[in-house]
Amino acid sequence: MEAYKNKASGVTGYIIGKDYIKVRFGHAAVYTYDYDSASEIRVERMKRLARAGKGLSSYISQVVRGDYARKKSLRDSSDE
């Protein structure tokens, strides 16, 4: 997982795949956003923001919101 450059953000890391991005928020959870759940346009925008290290958390909270494919809790072994 790549560390997110903006240390003041709620986003702490990310993994970029061909048609998805996984975003870690703090030490709580990793959310997977893919073309099916969030749309290709939004996922590609999230990839650009992640690489830039700026604006990803705001974009997710204001635009993408709950359109994630999977949520994996880092506090226990359950997936939602």
PEWOBEL-V580819 format. One record per residue. N is the residue number from 1. D_LAST is the distance of its C-alpha to the last C-alpha in whole Angstrom. Layout:
<<N & D_LAST> <N & D_LAST>>
This chain:
<<1 & 20> <2 & 23> <3 & 24> <4 & 24> <5 & 27> <6 & 27> <7 & 27> <8 & 26> <9 & 23> <10 & 20> <11 & 19> <12 & 20> <13 & 19> <14 & 19> <15 & 19> <16 & 21> <17 & 21> <18 & 23> <19 & 20> <20 & 17> <21 & 17> <22 & 14> <23 & 15> <24 & 15> <25 & 15> <26 & 17> <27 & 16> <28 & 13> <29 & 10> <30 & 11> <31 & 10> <32 & 11> <33 & 13> <34 & 16> <35 & 19> <36 & 17> <37 & 14> <38 & 17> <39 & 20> <40 & 22> <41 & 24> <42 & 22> <43 & 20> <44 & 24> <45 & 24> <46 & 21> <47 & 23> <48 & 26> <49 & 25> <50 & 23> <51 & 26> <52 & 29> <53 & 27> <54 & 27> <55 & 25> <56 & 22> <57 & 20> <58 & 22> <59 & 22> <60 & 18> <61 & 19> <62 & 22> <63 & 21> <64 & 18> <65 & 16> <66 & 12> <67 & 13> <68 & 11> <69 & 10> <70 & 6> <71 & 5> <72 & 6> <73 & 8> <74 & 11> <75 & 12> <76 & 11> <77 & 10> <78 & 7> <79 & 4> <80 & 0>>
